[in-house]
Amino acid sequence: MTVSGNHAIISGIGISPIGRRTGRAGIDLTAGSSEAALADAGLAPSDIDGITTMGDTPLREASDRLGIEASWHGGGFDTGGLLSPVMSACLAVSTGKARHVLVYRTVQMMGGTILPPAGSERPAPSQKDAAAIPNVDWMGPLLTMHAYSAANWLAMHCRRHMYLYGTTKEQLGWLAVNSRHNASYNPLAAYREPLTLDDYLGARPISDPFGLYDCDVPVDGSIALVISESAYANDTPNRAIRVEAYGGSPGLGGWDQRPDYPNMAATDAAADMWSRTSLKPSDVDVAELYDGFTYLTLAWLEALGLCGEGESGPFIEGGQRIALDGQLPLNTYGGQLSAGRMHGYWVLHEAVTQLRHQAGERQVAGAEVAAVSAGGGPIAGCMLFTR
């Protein structure tokens, strides 16, 4: 998926209530966000001729509940990683396979490990365990070394970054502090109470150098958007947002065997995206970047050229540059660190909200261009939106 996205627009967005252990059925969350997205786009279920998802609600179940009869179906976890369904939808409308595609992502407190949680009996790790993650069957050795969680894997990348560039834990902490501050302005965020740098540094350890507040917050929720052909832009009840460009990388071998380690597939995805547009990193007004762990955001800042290689630590230190009124407002909705883990789909929702100038107290003044990203490690995707 390496074509420009400029024949596609985002015509509608929707979000369900977000919470921890809500007990709400996935199909109800999916229906809530999808119905809101259709209404926001000014469309009826009969207008939707494409539907796709990364999960968790099956396409047929969602289609039946919503009354959608789509001729185009997408899905999967390929070139763009978590954002693959969105990129596939853009490609579908750009090539005339569909006019309006509903994309949704529904989660229910998804865990971060591929083996049973601590306290339960763990089977002996094997190559079969690694196969649970797409395209990374070569990760068996990590499992054999009892590195069961993405927290373990990313911690090694973070440690290497610290060694090479002098990045500090305090610098990581400014991401968590900034995200919590932004979340205080987001009524849907899971955690909105103040968080100080001392709170961050005093949190219980998870996987050195990560502590509790370096890790995203599992939640229940759903986010949906409608990708439409650009000709519909003048008919939308709310401002349509242009998909300027996107890029992705399957990153085979891109987790721990790259010659430029600790770089990851984000480096390749960003290069792919920038090759599809005349815009430059300096044009970005707001960045909504994946923060499954704090270090992933540092990696994306560098991969996207929003700061120099090895300079992400000093760039975020103190929080001024990444504040709502700073040089590069970052994760304005609170990020996955405070708002909740929606696997890269809340960044899409927030980017559209910011470019429509509808974000209320957390609105970035004059936002015209937004960069979004999702994923890390072996598979990554990023997109560029314009107002």
Long-range contacts (C-beta under 8 A, 24 or more apart in sequence): 1-78, 1-79, 1-80, 1-84, 1-87, 1-88, 1-91, 1-246, 1-248, 2-247, 2-248, 2-272, 2-275, 2-276, 3-91, 3-94, 3-276, 4-244, 4-245, 4-276, 4-277, 5-87, 5-90, 5-94, 5-243, 5-244, 5-245, 5-246, 5-276, 5-383, 5-384, 6-230, 6-242, 6-243, 6-244, 6-245, 7-90, 7-93, 7-94, 7-229, 7-230, 8-89, 8-90, 8-93, 8-94, 8-227, 8-228, 8-229, 8-230, 8-242, 8-243, 9-227, 9-228, 9-229, 9-230, 9-232, 9-233, 9-236, 9-240, 9-241, 9-242, 9-243, 10-225, 10-226, 10-227, 10-228, 10-240, 10-241, 10-243, 10-348, 10-352, 10-385, 11-40, 11-41, 11-42, 11-43, 11-100, 11-226, 11-227, 11-228, 11-232, 11-233, 11-236, 11-240, 12-37, 12-38, 12-39, 12-40, 12-41, 12-42, 12-43, 12-225, 12-226, 12-228, 12-236, 12-238, 13-37, 13-40, 13-223, 13-224, 13-225, 13-226, 13-348, 13-349, 13-352, 13-353, 14-38, 14-39, 14-40, 14-223, 14-224, 14-225, 15-188, 15-221, 15-222, 15-223, 15-224, 15-346, 15-349, 16-106, 16-221, 16-222, 16-223, 17-188, 17-221, 18-188, 18-189, 18-190, 18-219, 18-220, 18-221, 18-339, 18-340, 18-342, 19-190, 19-219, 19-220, 19-221, 20-109, 20-190, 20-217, 20-218, 20-219, 20-220, 20-340, 21-109, 21-220, 22-220, 24-220, 26-56, 26-57, 26-106, 26-108, 26-222, 27-57, 27-61, 27-62, 27-65, 29-57, 29-106, 29-108, 29-220, 29-221, 29-222, 30-57, 30-62, 30-65, 30-104, 30-106, 30-222, 30-224, 31-62, 31-65, 31-66, 32-222, 33-104, 33-106, 33-221, 33-222, 33-223, 33-224, 34-62, 34-66, 34-102, 34-104, 34-222, 34-224, 35-66, 36-224, 37-102, 37-104, 37-224, 37-225, 37-226, 38-66, 38-102, 38-226, 40-226, 40-237, 40-238, 41-100, 41-226, 41-228, 41-236, 41-237, 41-238, 42-235, 42-236, 42-237, 42-238, 43-100, 43-226, 47-99, 47-100, 48-100, 48-101, 48-102, 48-226, 49-98, 49-99, 49-100, 49-101, 50-74, 50-89, 50-92, 50-93, 50-97, 50-98, 50-99, 50-100, 50-101, 50-102, 50-227, 51-101, 51-102, 51-103, 52-85, 52-88, 52-89, 52-101, 52-102, 52-103, 53-85, 53-103, 53-104, 53-105, 53-106, 54-82, 54-84, 54-85, 54-105, 54-343, 55-105, 55-106, 55-107, 56-106, 56-107, 56-108, 56-110, 57-104, 57-106, 57-222, 62-104, 66-102, 68-102, 70-98, 70-101, 70-102, 71-98, 72-97, 72-98, 72-101, 74-101, 77-134, 77-379, 78-248, 78-250, 79-248, 79-249, 79-250, 79-381, 80-246, 80-247, 80-248, 80-269, 80-380, 80-381, 81-248, 81-265, 81-269, 81-344, 81-374, 81-375, 81-379, 81-380, 81-381, 82-290, 82-343, 82-344, 82-345, 82-374, 82-375, 82-379, 82-381, 83-246, 83-248, 83-344, 83-348, 83-372, 83-374, 83-375, 83-381, 83-382, 83-383, 84-248, 84-381, 86-225, 86-227, 86-246, 86-348, 86-383, 87-246, 87-248, 87-381, 87-383, 89-227, 90-227, 90-243, 90-246, 92-227, 93-227, 93-228, 93-229, 94-229, 96-229, 99-228, 99-229, 99-232, 100-226, 100-227, 100-228, 100-229, 100-232, 101-226, 101-227, 101-228, 102-224, 102-225, 102-226, 103-224, 103-225, 103-226, 103-227, 104-222, 104-223, 104-224, 104-225, 105-222, 105-223, 105-224, 105-342, 105-343, 105-344, 105-345, 106-221, 106-222, 107-218, 107-219, 107-220, 107-221, 107-222, 107-341, 107-342, 107-343, 108-220, 109-218, 109-219, 109-220, 110-218, 110-341, 110-343, 111-218, 112-149, 112-150, 112-151, 112-215, 112-218, 112-292, 113-148, 113-149, 113-150, 114-148, 115-143, 115-148, 122-148, 133-378, 134-379, 135-250, 135-251, 135-252, 135-378, 135-379, 136-255, 136-377, 136-378, 138-253, 138-257, 139-255, 142-256, 149-207, 150-292, 150-293, 150-377, 151-206, 151-207, 151-210, 151-215, 151-293, 152-207, 153-255, 153-256, 153-377, 154-210, 154-292, 154-293, 154-295, 154-296, 154-376, 154-377, 155-207, 155-208, 155-209, 155-210, 155-293, 155-295, 156-256, 156-262, 157-261, 157-262, 157-264, 157-295, 157-299, 158-209, 158-210, 158-262, 158-293, 158-294, 158-295, 158-298, 159-208, 159-209, 160-261, 160-262, 161-262, 161-295, 161-298, 161-299, 161-310, 161-313, 162-209, 164-262, 164-310, 165-310, 165-311, 165-313, 166-313, 167-298, 167-310, 167-312, 167-313, 168-313, 169-201, 169-209, 170-197, 170-201, 170-317, 171-313, 171-314, 171-316, 171-317, 172-209, 172-214, 172-294, 172-295, 172-298, 172-313, 173-197, 173-200, 173-201, 173-213, 173-294, 174-316, 174-317, 174-318, 174-319, 174-322, 175-291, 175-294, 175-297, 175-298, 175-316, 175-322, 175-330, 175-331, 175-335, 175-337, 176-200, 176-213, 176-214, 176-294, 176-337, 176-338, 177-319, 178-316, 178-319, 178-322, 178-323, 178-330, 178-331, 179-291, 179-331, 179-334, 179-335, 179-337, 179-338, 179-339, 180-334, 180-337, 180-338, 181-319, 181-323, 182-324, 182-331, 182-332, 182-333, 182-334, 182-335, 182-338, 182-362, 183-333, 183-334, 183-335, 183-338, 183-339, 184-334, 185-360, 185-361, 185-362, 186-333, 186-334, 186-339, 186-362, 188-339, 189-333, 189-334, 189-338, 189-339, 189-340, 190-217, 190-219, 190-338, 190-339, 190-340, 191-217, 191-334, 191-338, 191-339, 192-334, 192-338, 195-338, 210-293, 210-294, 210-295, 213-294, 213-337, 214-293, 214-294, 214-295, 214-337, 215-292, 215-293, 215-337, 216-291, 216-292, 216-293, 216-335, 216-336, 216-337, 216-340, 216-341, 217-336, 217-337, 217-338, 217-339, 217-340, 217-341, 218-340, 218-341, 219-340, 219-341, 219-342, 221-340, 221-342, 223-342, 223-345, 223-346, 223-348, 223-349, 225-345, 225-348, 225-349, 225-352, 238-356, 239-355, 239-356, 239-387, 241-351, 241-352, 241-355, 241-356, 241-385, 241-386, 241-387, 242-385, 242-386, 242-387, 243-383, 243-384, 243-385, 244-277, 244-279, 244-369, 244-384, 244-385, 244-386, 245-273, 245-274, 245-276, 245-277, 245-279, 245-383, 245-384, 246-273, 246-276, 246-381, 246-382, 246-383, 246-384, 247-271, 247-272, 247-273, 247-274, 247-275, 247-276, 247-381, 247-382, 248-272, 248-379, 248-380, 248-381, 248-382, 249-379, 249-380, 249-381, 250-378, 250-379, 251-377, 251-378, 251-379, 251-380, 252-378, 253-378, 254-377, 254-378, 254-379, 255-377, 255-378, 262-299, 263-299, 263-303, 264-299, 264-303, 264-376, 264-377, 264-378, 264-380, 265-375, 265-376, 265-377, 265-378, 265-379, 265-380, 266-296, 266-299, 266-300, 266-303, 266-304, 266-373, 266-375, 266-376, 266-380, 266-382, 267-303, 268-380, 269-303, 269-373, 269-375, 269-380, 269-381, 269-382, 270-300, 270-303, 270-304, 270-305, 270-373, 270-382, 273-382, 273-383, 273-384, 274-304, 274-305, 277-384, 279-369, 279-384, 279-386, 280-305, 281-305, 281-306, 281-371, 283-369, 284-328, 284-369, 284-370, 284-371, 284-384, 285-329, 285-364, 285-366, 285-367, 285-368, 285-369, 285-370, 286-328, 286-329, 286-330, 286-332, 286-351, 286-354, 286-355, 286-364, 286-367, 286-369, 286-370, 286-371, 287-328, 287-329, 287-330, 287-331, 287-370, 287-371, 287-372, 288-330, 288-331, 288-332, 288-333, 288-346, 288-347, 288-348, 288-350, 288-351, 288-354, 288-370, 288-371, 288-372, 288-373, 289-330, 289-331, 289-347, 289-371, 289-372, 289-373, 290-336, 290-344, 290-347, 290-373, 290-374, 290-375, 290-376, 291-331, 291-335, 291-336, 291-337, 292-336, 292-341, 292-376, 293-376, 294-337, 296-376, 297-330, 297-331, 297-335, 299-376, 300-373, 300-376, 300-382, 303-373, 303-380, 304-371, 304-373, 304-382, 306-371, 324-362, 324-363, 324-364, 325-365, 329-364, 329-367, 332-359, 332-362, 332-364, 333-359, 333-362, 343-374, 344-372, 344-373, 344-374, 344-375, 344-381, 345-374, 347-372, 347-373, 347-374, 348-372, 348-383, 351-385, 352-385, 355-385, 355-386, 355-387, 356-387
